[in-house]
């Protein structure tokens, strides 16, 4: 038998509230009484009967009496409840949260923009969820977002102007089954891969924006909620609808009409439903008032003053260049995301992710249900173009694998094929081709592991086991090199001239030498190949030494000992050293136009090759297999190949970078290619035999003349990794096609702790593993060695800090 649930009228609710106040010994709040009255008026006018609760008008003592009435409101004439805060809210967070949680069915809008509550409130809200339909968290202080709680009824979420927000944790958005509209304008979100991995959990998402396209006459593109068949529109311009910019900047309740916050007036669940028919860790929270560092937001924020502001900003960044170069830089920088948009529209409040090359195409190809992106409709032709662009510039999985597959499935297939092959007679041939060889299976396993998570394992190398006289002493690494034949060994030199050999697997010091004033920053390191206990170290003071770890002291003894080392003639202002393939010779270069050749066996400097470049030579590298062939890279924009057998007077060939000086060069492991890196992300792969261009990697420039880029090979010559000193990103690209596989983002904890890439190396023994020498973007910042494993996610490793794309703090002290 059905049970009749009483439906309370508004006057009854009001009396219940007054009686509850008497029981709690407090006076009725006049604003709450006014809210009941307004709801009564709306009902009499045949409008939606809504109760609006303004948190600004409440104190803590007002909440308990109101909570007593909330259960009855759920079964009353009131149709919806909206809760909003304002600039003068004095309510404590736990009271506000208890009030929001008291409504289960009728909570429509929760507007918490510029919320005054602390991090515990945000954490509780994110982890346990809310029953509202529209949630406005504009200007919130999330840094690493993890909205893993149950938000089963939410269809619209606004995180605009959350300028601390950089990334998403792996469990974010897992319980938002009907979220349809999401806005994150003017955040610090920058990583395409982790962003898509998080957004892919939103199966109902149809409208997304990280920026807002505005016409020069203040018009903008409509949202999906405005209706219409997007596919039928012949041209983007025909889709424009005037929207006042000021109304966008002040979204929330329209005081004149009472309309609720939404994207361009998405107000009711019915509208969202029609759109749909068409188609464990805590959050890290940043409560600093201002983000004061130079980073993306310095260049991307405050676009509302229009195109002239963009031109002026770019002129500031490009001061000292010619007018033509300014024009080219401007087009390259801003043209990256406006190429397919009519020129009279400009981007407002863009997040850094919008300035990634092919951002729009990547998002459309990765989110096939999307109907509107950044106020621009996604048409059928846009989806088709996005698919083509994605296949041209991005690699979905390593080694061009097209579909995700579990590692268990791959191993199972291998076992079945191995069993079948053993059953074949000697006269029979295996039914599978080389594509199913052990080598192919290894690649497939790598693809499966890498594809299982967009959040790689990042672990800061924390070195211990060194008997330091001062236990609080910490290392400041400045250069490092993996050992070429011992998989667990790495050597790094420090800014203080120390040389430290470590087991990077167990993080124990193997050998240690203190400079004791003998060296400055160690900038050059190179292991010998035939004598695995020996390596060359060079400092910027010019000091050059050969060390033998079998004779180096394991700990500090309090005084310097020359045992186990050979000193060579100085090379002033040294930046690079490299040993040839036979361990007989090594080269040194630095802040000069000269290169010095040394004989390792005799300990003598054999020759100095003078004026081999027009500007200083940052890096010199021997080939991996030819002991007389080497390459030099210089800030004169040239890379040159030399052969000692020709008594280097003239190079074998010279190749020139397009725009700026070369930071470094290296040979591929098989010597087939040279990888040259010029300032500001100009990375090219050259044929080593004659210097012809084989591949130019499509990495966007920043416009900075100080953005020194370094690139190395990984997985043999299959992939390259590239990072720059003005950016916190390492890019992984296929060395055969140039397509981008992943970006790895480094973020320090807290405000003012953004990081940049000082150097990097691929692990020679482990596929898709590398180490990054990173530093913080502030004066006197410390350097850290961060190990990255793309085949493992952060949740896989016991004992490691559970970070996603944020880099944990490192302590390299004893």
N, C-alpha and C positions, 0 to 999 in steps of 0.2 A: 504494500500500500504506500502510495506516495506521501511524503511528509511535507506539509505546507510550511515554507520558511517565511516568517513575517517580513514584510517590506516596510521599513521605517520611513516615515515622511521626514522632511527637513526640520520642521518645527519640533518634532519629537527628538531628533538628534541634538538639536540645540539645547533642549531641556535636559537631556542626558548629560551633555557636556557641563552645563551649569551645576547639576547635582554632583557630578564627579569632582568639580572644583571645590565644592563645599566639603566633600569627604577628604580631600587632600589638603584642605585648609589654605587654598590660594584663591585669589580673585580671578574671575573669568577674563581671559585675554580678549580685549575689544576687537583686535584684528581677526581672531578666529570667529567671533560672533558676526563680524562684518562679512566674513567669508561665507557663512551659512546664509546670510541675508542675500548676498549676490547670487548664490546658487538658487535660492528661491525665485529671484527675479528672472534668471535665465530660464527656469522651468516655466514660469508664467508666460514668457515670450516665445515658448516653443523652441528654444535654443538647447544645445547640449547642456545638460545640468552638470556643471563641473564645480568642484570645490578646489580652490587654490590656496595653498599654504605657503606663506612667505617666511622663510627661516629667519630673516632679518628681524621679524616682529616677535620672535619667540625668545624666551630665556629658558634655562634648564628646568625651572619649576613649572613651566607651562606644559611640558611634554607628558608627564604621567597622567594628568586628567584627560588629555587628548587621546592617549593610547587606549584608555578605557572605552572610548567611543568608536575607535577604528574598526573593530570587528562588526559593529552594527552598521557602519557606513558601507561595508561590503555588501550588505543585504538591504540597502536603502534606495531611495529615489535617485540619489546622486549617481551619475553615470560614470564619471571619471574624476580622478584626483591628480592634481599637478602640484609638485613641490619644487620651489625655487629658492635660491639663496641670493643675496645681494652683497654690496660692498661693506656693509656694517654688521655682519652676522656675528653675534656674541655666543651663539649656541655651541656647546661642546660636541665633538664629532660623534661620540657614542650615543648621545641623545638624538642627533639628526639621523643616524643610521637606524636606530630602533624605530623611529617614526616611519622611515621609508620601508622598512621590512614589515611593518604592521599591515600594509596593504598587499594583497595577493592578486586580486583580479582586476581592480579598477585603477591601479597606478598607471597613468599615461606618461607624463613628462616629469623627469627629474633633471632640473637645470642647476648644475653645480659649477658653472663657469666662474673662474677666479676664486675657487673654493678656499676658505680660510682654514680648513681642517688639516690636521697633521698627517704624517706618513702612515700612522697606524690605521687611520680612517681609510686611506686609499688602499692599503693592503687588505683590510677586512672587506671592503667593497669589491675588490678584484677577485679575491679568493673564494668568496661565498656567494657573490652574484646579487642580483636585484630583479624584481618582477615588473619593472617599468617597460614601456614600449619605446620611449625616446629618452636617450641619456646624453646630456650635454656636459662634457668635461673639458671645455675650452680652457686654455691657459692652465692646465693641470701640471703637476711636477713629476710625472712619470719619466724615468730615464730608460729603463729596460722593461717594457710592458709585458705583463703576464695576466691578462684577464681570463683566467681559467675557471672562474666560478660559473654558476648557472644563471645565464641571462636568456631564459627560454622564450620570453615574450618581446625582447628588444628587436626593433626593426631599423632604428636609426641611432647612430653613434657619432658624436662630434668630438674630436680631439684637436681641433684647430688651435694654433698658437701655443701648443705645448712644446716650448722651445728647448726643453731638456730631453725630449723623447728622441732616442737614437735608434732603438732596435726593439725586437720582439723576442720573448722567450718561446721555447718550442711548444709549450702547452697553450699559448695564447689563442683566444677565439675558439676553443674546442667546444664550448657549450653555448653557441649563439646560432641555433638552427634556422632562424628566420631573419637574421640581420640582412637588410637589403641595401642600406645606405651607410657609407662610412666616409668621414672627412678627416683628413690629417694635413691641412694646409699649414705652412710655416712651422713645421717640426724640424728635427735634425735627422730624420730617417733618410738613409742614403744607399743601403745595400739592396739591390734588386732581388737577390736570391733568397735571403732570409725573409724579406718582406713577402715575396710570393709564397714561400713555404707556409708562412703564417696565414696569409689571406686565402690560401687554397682550402683551408678548413671551413670557409664561409660559403656553403653550397648555394645559398640564396642571394649572394651579393650581386647586385646589378648596377649600382651606382657608387663610384669611388672617386675621390679627388685628393690629390696632393698639392694642387694649385688651382687657381681660378682664372680662366681666360676672360679678360675684360676688353670690350671694344673701346677704342679711343674716345667714343662719345658716350662711354659709361654703359654700354649694353653688354650682355653676356649670353652665353649659350644656355638653353633650357635644361632642366633636369628631366629625367625619365618620367617623373611624376606629372609633367605637363601634358602627357599623352601624345598620341600620334604614332604613326608607323615610321620608325626611323629609316627603314630600308627603302621607303618610297621617296625619300628626299634626294633630289638630283645633285644638290650642291650644299656645302656646309653653310654658306652665307644665308641660304633660305631658311635655316633653322634658328636664326637669331631672334631672341626676344629681349626687349628692354628690361633690364633689372637695375635698380638703383644701387650703386656701389656702397653708399652709406648704409643702406638697409642690410647689405651683406655683412658689413663690419660690425653691425649692432644686432645680429640675430639673437633671438630670444623671444620674449613675449612682445608682441606689437601692442603697445599700450592703448592704441585707438581701437583696435579690433578684437584684442584678446586672443589672436591666433597664436598657436604654440610654435616653439622653435622647430625648424626642420630644414632640410636642404630645399631652398626655394619653395617653401610652403608645402612640404609633405606633412600633413596634419593628422591624418587619421589612419587607422589600421586598414580601412576599406581601400584607401588609395594604394597602400603598400601591397595588399593582397592582389589587386589588379595587376600590379607590376610583376608580381611573382607568377601570375597565371600566364603572362607573356613570356614569359621565359621559364706543478707541485712546489715550484720555487716562488719566493716572494718577488713582488715588483721591486726594482731599485728605484728609489725616489729621490729627487733633487729639489731641495727647498731653498736654494739660493735665489736671490731676487733678480739677479741679472746674469746673463751668460756673457762674460767679458772678454773671452778669447777671440783671436782672429781665427776664423774657420769659415765653413760654408755660409753660415748665417750672416756674417758681415757683408758678404757679397749678394746674398739672395733676399734678405729681408727688405721690407719697406719699398716694394715695387709700385705702390699706389700712386706715386707722383708721376708715373708715366715713362714713356720712352726716353725723354730727355734725361731723366734720372739715371736710366740704364747707360746712356752714352757717357754721362759725366763720371759714373762709377768706373766704367771700363777705361776711361781716359786716365783716371787716377792710377789704376792698376798697370797701365801701359805707359806711364810717364817716361820720357826719354826716348821713345821710339818715333819713327816717322809717321806722318799722317796715314800713309797707305797701310803700314803695319797695324796701326790702331784699328783701321777699318776692317782689315782681315781678321784681327783678333776678336773684334766685336761680333763679326758675322759667325766666326767659328764657335764662340762661346755661347751666344744667345741663339744662334741658328740651329743648335743641336736639337732643340725641342720645339722649334716653331716652323720647321721646314714645310710641314704639311698644313699649316694654319694660315688663313688669310693675313696679310701683313698688317692690317689695321687693328689686329687684336694683340694684346700683350698679356703676359703672365703676371698675376698678382699673388703674393704670399706663397711663393713656390718653396717646397721642401727640396733639399739637395738631391734627392732621388730623381727629380724632374730634369736635372742637368746631366744625367747619364746619357751617353749616346744611345739612341734607339729606345729610349725609355718607354715611349708610348706603344711602340710595336711589341716590346717585350711584355708589357702588362696585358695587352689585348690578346696576344698569343697564349699567354700563361693562364688567363682567366677567361675561358671561352663563353661564360654566361654573362659577361659584363655588357651592359647596354649604354652606359654613360661613363666617360672617364674625363675628369677635370672639366666638367660642363660641356664637353664635346660628345655628341652621340657616336656610338660605335656602329658603323654601317657594315653591310656585308662586304663592300669593297675594302673597308679598313681592316676587317678580319683577314681577308685574303692577302692583302699587302703585308700585314703583320706576320703571317705565317711564312711568307717568302723572306722577309727581313730576318726573322728569328733563325731560320735555317742557314742564312748566309753569314750571320755575325755571332751566333751563339751555339754552344754545344750543350745539348740537353743532358747527356751522360758521357762519361769518358769513352774514348775510342769509338765514337760515333754510334754507340748503342742507342737504339730508338725507344726501347721500352724498359721500364723498371722491372727488375726480377730479383727475387730473394736469393741470398747466398746459399740457403739450404736447397732450393730448387736447382741451382747450377751444380752444386756438388752431387746431388742425386742423379742428374743427367749424366754427369761424368762417370759415376760409378756404373750406371746402366750400360753406357757405351764401352767402358773398359771390360765389363763382364762379357758383353757380346763379342768384342774383338778377340778375347781369349778362346771363345767357342768356335771361331772360324778355323777352317782347315788351313794348312800351309799354302794351298793353291788359291785360296780366296783372299780377296783384298778387303780391307776395312771399308764399310759403307759410308764412313764420314770423311770429310776432306780436311785439309789443313786448318780450315776455319774452326774445327773442333779439337785442335791440338791442345797440348798442355799450356802452351803460350797463350792461346786464345782463351782458355778457361781462366787463366790468371787475370787477363784483362777483363773478362766478364765479371769475375769476383770483385775486382776493383770498382767496376761500374756499379755493381749491386751495393757495395758498402758505401760508396760516395753518394749514391742516389737515395740512400735510406734516410739521410738527414742533411739539411742545409746548414746546420750549426756544427762546424768541426770542433774537435777537441783542441783547445788552446791551453797550454801549460807553461807557466813561467819557470825557467830553470833556477832552482834554489840550491845553491852550492854550499856544502858543509864538509866537515872532516879535515879542515885545515887548521893546524895548531897555531892560531894567531895569538900574539902577545896581548892584543886588544880584542877581546871577544866581540865587541860591538862593531868592529871594522866591516865594511861592506865593499864589494868590488863594483867597479864602474866599467863594464866592458865597452870597448870601442871597435874591436874587430874580432872575427872568429873564423875558424875553418874546421870542417869535419875531417877526420882522418881518412885517407883514401883506401885503407885496407883493414882497419880495425873499426868495426861498426859502432862500438860503444864510446869511442874516444873523440874528444873535441879539444881544441886549444883556443883560448881567447886571450887577447891583450887588452889592457885597460887604459883609461885616460891618465892613470898615474904611473904608467910604464911597467906595470906588473905583467908577468906572463904566467898563465894558469892552464894546466892540462887537467881536464876533468873527464870523468866517466859520466856522460850525460844521461845514461840510463838509470844509474842509482844515485846520481847527483853528488858524487864524492870527488874530492880533489885527489888527483893522481900525483901531480908534481906542481911545485910553485916556486917562482923566482921573483923576489922583490927587486924593484929598480933601484931603491935607495939613492935616488937622484941621478942615476946613470942614464935613464931613459925618460922621455916625455910620453906623449900618447903613442901607443903602439898601433900603427896603421897598416903595416904589412906583415902577413903571415903566410907561410907556404910549407907544407910537409914534403919531405923527400919520399919517393915512391919505392925505390929499391932498398932503402934503409929506413924502415918504418918507425924507428925510435928517434929520428932526427927531423928538425924543422928549422927554417929561417924566420927570424923576427926582425922587423925594422921599425924605428920610431920616427916621428916627425922632426926630431932633433938631428937625424941623419945616422944614428947608431944602428949598426947591422951586426947580428950575431947568429951563429949556428948553434943550436942547442941539441943535446942528446938526453932524452928523458931517462935513459938508464943511468945517467950520472948526475941528474938534477936532484936537489934535495926535495924530499916530499913535503917538508914543512919549513916555516921560517925559523931560522936559527939565531936571528938577532944580528947577523952580519952577513954581508954579501960574499959569496964564494964564486970564483970564476970557473970552478970545476964543471966539466960537462958543457963548456961553451967555447966557441972560437969567434974572435972579433975580426970583422972586415973593415976596410977603409970606409969612412963615412960617405954617405950620399945626402947632401943637405936638403932639407925640406922634403923628405921622402914621403910618398903616398902609396907606393905599390912595389911588391917584390914577387918574382915567380921563378920556379925551378924548372929546368927542361926535363924531358922524358927519361933521360939517362942518369940524372942526378949528378951531372958533371959541372953544369953551369947554372947561374941564375942572373936575372936582370933586375935592375932597380930603376924606378922613375919617380918623378915628383914635381914640385913647383918650379920646373925649369924646362928648357927645350931639349934637354939631353937625356940619354939613356946610358946606364953603366952596365958593363958585362963583367961578371966575377967568376973565378975558377974556384969551385968548392974544395977540391982536393988540396990545392996549394994555399988557399986562403987569400989569394991576391986578386986585386982588381985588374983585369986584363986590358980593358979598353973603355973609353968613353966616346959614344957616338954623339957628336954635337949638332945642334940645330936640325934635328930630324923633324921637328914641327915648328910652326910659327908661334904657338902658344904652349902653355905648360901641358905636360903629358900625365894625365891622371892615372892611367892604368896601362900596364904592359903585361902581355900573356904569351908564354910559349904554347905551341900546339901540343896536343896530348900524345902524339905519336912520332912527330918529326923533330929531332932534337935541335935542329938549326933554324927552324921556322918560328917566327914570333910576330905578334900584332901589337900595335900601339894605338891608343885613342887619346885625342887631344881636344882641348877647348877651341882649337882653331877650326873645328867642325870636321876634321879629317880623321879617318881610320886608315892605317897603312899596314901592309903586310911586308915583312922583311925576311931575308934568308942570310944567315951568317956565312954561308959558303960563298956568297957574292960580296963579302966585305961591305956591309950595308952603307953604300953611298947613295944609291937610288932604291926606293922601295920596289917590290914586285908589282904593286899597284896601290893606288890611292882611291878611296871612296869617300864621298862628302855627305854629311847630314843635310837635311833640307833647310832647317831654320836656325839651330843653335849648336853649341859645342857638345862634343861627345864626352860623356862621363865615364863610360867603361866599354870594354869589349871582352868577349871570351869565345873560345872554340867549343863546338859541340863535342860530346865525348868521342865521336868517331872522326872528328876533324873535317866533316863534310861542309859544315857551316860556320860562319862567324855571327855572333849575336852582338849587335852594337846598340848602345843606349845613349841617346842624346838628352839634353836638358828638356824637361817638361813633356815626358811621356812619348818621345819619338823613338820607338823601338823597331829595329829592322833586322831581318835575317838575311845574310849575304852568302853567296856561294864562295867557299873558302878558296877555290881554285883560281878565281879571277875577279872576285869582288862584285859580281853582278847581283842586283837586288833579287832575292828569292821571295821575300814576303815582308810586307809592312803591316805591323800590328795596329789595329784600329783602336788606339787608346786616346781618350779625349785629353787635350791640353788644358791646363788651368789658366794660362796666361802669365804665369810667374817665371821670371828669368832665373829664379833661385830654386826652382823645383828640380833638384838633381835626381835623375832616374837611374836605377840599377836593375839589371835583369840577368837571370841565370837559367840554365837548363834544369829540368826535373824529370825523373823517370827516363834516364838516358837522354835521348833527344826528342822524346815524345811531346813534352810540354815545356813551356817557359813560365817563370814567375817573375813579376815585375812590380817594383814599388818605388815610391818617390818621397823625398824628404819634406815636402809640404803637404803630404797626404797620409791618411791613416789606413790606406787600403793596399792590399797586395792582390794583384790580378793574376789569375791562372789562365793561360791561353794555349791552345793546341799549336804545336810548332810546325805542323804540316799545313794547316788551313788558316791559322790566325784566329779561329773562332774562340770566343770567351767561354770558359767552363765555369768559373766561380770567381767571386771576390771575397776576400777575407778582410773583415773590418777589425781594427784594433781600437779599443776604447778603454781608457783608464777609469778607475772608479771615482765618481764625484765630479763636481764642477771644477774646471780649470785643469783637468787631467787628460785632455785629448792627446793622442799619441801620433807619431809619424814614423815612417820607415827609414832607418838609417842604412841598413844593409840587410841582406838575406842570402840564404843558400838552400838548395835542394838537398835532401838527405840522399847520399849516394847508394844507400843500402835498402831503403824503404820507399816503396812507391807512394806517391802523394803525401809525403812527409817533408817538412822543411823546418828551418829555424829562421827567425826574424830578429834582427837587432833593432829594437824600437826605443824611442826616446819621447819624453813628454814635451808638449809645446809650451814651455815656459823657460825663463832664464835659469841657468844652472840645473837643468833637469837631469835626472838620472837615466842611464841607459839600461835596458833589460834585454835578455835573450829569451824569446818566446818560441817554444816548440809547438808546431802545428801538425795535427794528424787529420787529414781530410777524410780518412776511411773510418774514423770513429767520431761519435757525437759526444758532447760533453757529459751526457748522462751515463755513458758506457764505462767511464773510468772511476774506479774506487779511489778515494783519497785526493782526487784532483778537485780544484775549485770548480764549482758548477756555474760556469759562465757560458754565455752563448757567443755573440760576436764581441763581447767586451773582454778586454785583456785583464787578467787578474794582476794585482800588485805583486811585485817580485822582490825578494830579499836575497841578495847574493852574499850575505855575511856568513862568517864562520859559525 
